[in-house]
Amino acid sequence: MEGEEVLFEAVCAPTYSADGVRTGMVTVMRDVTDLRRADQEVRANLEKLRAAEEIVRQDRDRLNLVIENVGDPIVVADNAAKIVMLDPLAKELVSFAENPKSPQVVKNQAKLDAYLTSFTFSFADKENKSVHLFNPGSGTEVEYAARSGKIYDARGQVAYTVTVLRDFSAWKKLEQLQLERRMLEMEKFAATGRLAGTIAHEINNPLEAIKNAIHLLGGTVDPKSRPIYDVLKTETERVTRIVRQMLGLYRNTVQLGTFDLNAVAEDTLALFGRPLAKIGVTVDKRLGQIPPIKGSADQFRQLLSNLVVNARDSMSDGGKLIIRTKEIRSSTGLHSWLSLIVGDTGTGIPADLQKSMFEPFVTTKGEKGTGLGLWIVKGVVENHNGRIKVRSTVGKGTVIRLLFPVSR
């Protein structure tokens, strides 16, 4: 083409006269432009092929890694139901190292062949069936859940089948453990109910006497002592309501209304102010502008009291108690949550206890703790459709964040 650079190959040969004298040079020019282009294309395609081979190799290595670590026996068969690949766990089922020709091996192979043949030549794309095979690890026959699928080629024909064998006995053991755990939790709740009934019965009579004594003292209290008397009366009435609620483990109907959570927080901190200061705990309090919350003010007082007590007990050598309240609005502005944070710089909660810390009778205080405080907190949060988030590090402290929906 005009204006295009062309590559020629020059072949030169000298010319001679009859007496052998060199007379000139003959040069033959051959256009090799297309040949060069073809060579460049071959080189480029070769590089692409090498890159593709590397990708295939990496994919194969990743696939082998997944197969070797999937945790269940995997069997791959061709379109004739002939096994072409086994992962290490599947190899143990059909070729025992100690006795590769044992009757159990032969029986396992026969059962697998029968299952694979039935599935490969069926019209189903997927299949779930149970297969009983001898497990050399346990030395017994085990029920496996065989989950199979077909892989098709470009023509739509079956190329391979893949079967994953899952040990049913392990699942049954897990279900049994879960059932036993649920039964244990039910026993704990039943024991807690009996404990609550006993406590309520034993406390009720002396509590009534205390209430009567406070009532009789009402007319003789000095005006300067009136604030202390009012706190004594209010807290005694709250204890009475708590005792009544214990009989139903928070399942009884409670008095609901709207209240100011900041005021509840202030009252709680006022009650614990001196005990906290006595052990060198300072209070970092930031109460934001929040709307009234609908629920039980008494339950929230108990919730905050339990959290403050736990924080105090974790800071026997002093520290900082953190209290935060804040309203969090959604991006649309139609919904909002009330955030309550109680944090401390105490000993922290071990990681293995953080998942069970809200269950009854779980405590880090040894004989000093009942293991009911955080369980009560969880009950109050659930009663108010709230959420709990915990962040704790041993030796640094704990932050418990509670979120409650705001009704508008």
C-alpha positions, 0 to 999 in steps of 0.5 A: 500500500502507498505510504506504508513502510515495506520490509524486503529481504535482499539476496546478493550474488556476484557476476563474473566474466568468461575469464573469471573476472568479477564484473558486477553484483546481482541482487534479488529483493523479496517483500517479507513484510507479511512474513514479519507480521506473521512472526510478530503475531505468532510471538504475541499469540505465544505470549497470550498462550503462556499467560492463559496457561499460567491463569489455568495453572493458578485456577487449578492450584486454587481448585485443588486447595479448595478441594483438599480443605473443603472438609468433606469427601469429593468424588468426580466422575466422567460421563460414563460414571467412572471415577476420575478424581478423588480428594484425600478424604474420598480416597480414604473411603475407597482405598484404605492404606492399610488394606486396599483390597479389604471387603469394606473397600470393595463394598464402598466402591460398589455402592459408590459405582451404583450411586454414580451410575444411577445419577449420571444416566438419570434426567436430574441435574442435581440429586440429594440422597443418603449413602451408607459407607464404611468409615475407616476413621471410626471403624463403623458404617456411616450415613453420608448425605450425597449431594451431586450435580452435573457439569455439561460441555459446549454441546450440552452433553454431560461431561462430569458429575461432582458428588460431595459426601457429608457425614450425617452422624456429625450433623446428628451429634451437633443437633444433639449438642444443640438440643442438650444446650437448649435443655440446659438453658431451660433448666437455668430459666426454671432455676432462675424462676424458682430463685426469683419466687423464693427471693420475692417471698422472703423479701416481701414481708420485711420490705412491707415493714420498711415501707410502713416505717418510712410512711410513719417517719414522713411527718417527723422528717426535718426539712433539711433531711427531706431530700434524703427521705425522698430518695429512701422512699422512692428507691424502696418503692422501686425495690417493691416493684422489682420484687414483683417483676421477679416473680414473672422474670420480666414476663408480667405486664409492667407500667409503661409510659414516656420518660427522660432517659437522661433524668434516669441516668442522672438519678443513677449516677447520683446514687452511685456517686459516693461509692465510685468516688471512694474507689477513685473512679471518675465519671465522664458524662455526656448526655445529649439532646434526646427525645422521651423514650417509651417504656418502663423507667423502673426497668431502665433504672435497674438496667443502668444500675446493673451496668454501673455496678459491673463497671465499678466492680471491674475498676477496684483500683480506680478508673473512668466510667463513661456515660453517653446518650445520643439520638441517631437519625436514619439517612431518610430522617423518618426513623431514629435510634436512642443510643446509650453507652456505658463504658469503663477502663476496667479489667475487660471481659475475656473473649471466650465469655463475650458470647455467653455474658448475657446468659444467666449465671455467667459471671467473671466475679467468682463467688461474689457475682450471681451471673444475673445482672447482664441477663436482666439487662438483656431482658430489659433491652429485649422488652424495649425492642433494643439491640446490644453491642459489646466491645471489650479488651482484657486489661483495657476495659469494656464498652456496652452500647444499647440502641432503642427505637424512638417512637414518634 
